């Protein structure tokens, strides 16, 4: 048995020297040339990151080009896969988050927190395509059938223990699950009100020294500190 050992550099054959049976556009030829250059640089031991920085392309694209086996096929756009997006595996999650927030920036933040690799521009374009399709409309319709809309004023009444309608109480758990920060608001208000009514100064001072995850509460406490110091001085 004989094992043929070849040098990687020799395996990278110049596309221009091949006898082609297909005609390629100038853009496809440029892409073939780019793939060849990247494969050569990688063969020299350079990292994908440094190559990506030099050529001004994504590091994942460099990795893909390095692993290309047929440069000619790689330079031709595959129309059968035109509608594929690297975000497709997360489509259900993206739709769910967007229906909850209606805010692309918030969806982007939550996905990044889960260490999902993506760019804001790609996500925005992806959601735009989903909105144009009937998929999002069907999910919206299904969601509206499951639950009714609750006005913002009714939610505020619930948070401040004011009189709210029974419909709000029915769906409030679902609302709090979608927006957990509302639980923080309600908890803070209950403590704040209790300390004032009972004139519990020590607890009230301790409340002023606390720091919350929500910036709105922290801003409120900051102004409250200023008023408290003005009164006590």
N, C-alpha and C positions, 0 to 999 in steps of 0.2 A: 504494500500500500504506500502510495506517495502522497504527501501533503504539500500542496502548492502554497507557498508563503509569498504574499505580494506586499509591496509598500503602499501605504495609504495614498501617498502623493501620486503614485502611478495610476491608482484607481480613479482619480479625479481627471477624467479626460476632457480636454478642451472641446466644448460644444461646436465651435467653429470648424473643427477638423472632421466632424462626423458627416456621413453621407445621409442626409435627411430625406425622408419621403414626404414630410409635411412642410407647409409654408408657415412661417411665424411672423407676427407683426413686430414692429420696432419695439413696442412696449414689452412683448414677450421675450424678445432677444435681450433686452436690458435686464429683465428679471433673471434670465438664465445666467447672464454674466455676473449679476450680483450674487446669486446662489453659489456659483463657482468660487468667487472671491472669498465669500464667508467660509466655505468649506476649507479653502486653502489656509485661511487665517486660523481656523479652529485646529487644523492639522498641525500647525506650528506650536500649539499648546496654549493659545490665547483663550481667555475666559469669554463666555457669552456676553457678560456685562460690558467688558471693554470693547468687544466688537460692536455691540449694539450702540454704544456711545459714539464710536467712530463713524458709523454709517447712519446714525440718527433714526434707528428703528427700534421696535420693541424687543426686549430680551427673549420673549417667547417666540417671536418670529425667527430670531437667530437660531434658537434651539431647533425649530422646525426645519429650517434650511440645512442645518448641519446633518440632520438625519434623513434628508432627502436621498432616495436611491435612483430615481429617474428624474433628472433635471428638466427634460423636455416636458414631461407630463405635469410637473410641478409648476411650470410657467404658464400653463393653460388653465384658465378659470373653469372650475367645475360647476356648470349650470344646474346640475342635478342637486347640488347642495347649497343652492343660492340662498334659501330661506333659513339656513341653520345659523344659530348664534350660540356663542359659548355661554350665554346666559340661559339658554333653554332648560338646562337641568334645574334651574332655580325659578322657573316661570311661575309655578303655583305659589311659591312663597312671595315673589315680587307682586303678583296680582293681589294677594291677601293683604300685604303691607300697604299697597297703594290704595286699595279700597278703604282701609282704615284711616289713612292719613291724608290722601289726596295731595301729597307733597313729595316730589321727587327727591329733594334734598334729605328729607327724613328717611325715606326708603334707602337711599344711598348710605346714610349714617348707620342705620341698623344692620345693613348687609356687611359693611366694613367691620362693625363690631363682632360679627360672626366670622371674620377673617376670610370672607369671600373676595376673591381677586376680581376687580372690575374698575372701570373708569366712570366718572359722572356723566360724561358726554355719551358714552355707549349705553348707559342705563336710561338716560333721558330719551335717546332715540328708540330704544327697545320698548319703553313704556308707551311712546308715541305710536309705534306700530301696533301695539296691543289695543290701544284706545280706538284706533281706526277699524280694528276687526270687531266682529260681533261678540267675541269671547268676553270682553270686559262688560259689554252691555248686558249679556246674559247673566254674568255673575252679579252685576248691579241689581238686575231684576229679581234674581233669586234672593239676594240679601234683603231687598225691600219687602219681599213677601214674608220673610222670616221675622223681621222686626220693623216697628214703626219709628218714624223720626221723632226725636224728642228735642224741643227747643232749648236753646242755650239758657234762657231765663229759668226754665224749670230745673235744669241741672244746678244752676247757681242757688236756687231756693233750697234744693236738697243739701248742698254743701254747707249752707248757713243755717240749716235746721228751720227754715221758714216753711210755710204751708205750701206743699206741692201736690199735684194731682196724683191719683192712684196709678195712672199709666207710667209716670216717671218712676215710681217705686217698683213697678213690675220689671222695667228694663234697665234699672240703674246698675245692676250687677254686671250686665253685659257691657255697659258703658265704662264702668270702672276697670274692667278687664282690658278693654282697648286703650284706656288712658289712665294708667296706674298713678300718674302724678296727681290726679284728683283726690286719691286717698290721702296723699300727703297734705293737700290743702285742707281737707275736712278735719284731719287729725290736729293740724296746727290751730285751726280756728277753734275747735272744741277746747283745747288746752288754754288758748289765749282768753277765751270768754270765761272759762272756769276760774282762772287766776284773778281776773278783774272783778268778777262778781263776789268772790270770797275774800278779796283784798289780800291775797297770798303774795306778799311782796317778795319773799325769798324765791319762790317758784317763778315769779314774773321776771326777776333779775336773771335767774338761770336761763329762762326762755330767751332773753335778749343776748345771752352769750353763746347760744347754740348756732351751729351752721348747718344749713340744709342743702340738699342736692339741687333744689330748684332755685333759680336765680331770682324769681319774682318774690319769693318769701324772704330771701336774704336782703333784697332791696327794701322790703317793707320793714324788716327788723332794723336795718341801718337807719332809716328815717325815724323809726320808733326810739332808737337809742338817743338820737339827737334831741327829740322832744323830752325824753325821760331825764337826760342830763340837764336840760334847760330848767325843768321843774325842780329837780333836786338841788341844783345850784342856787 
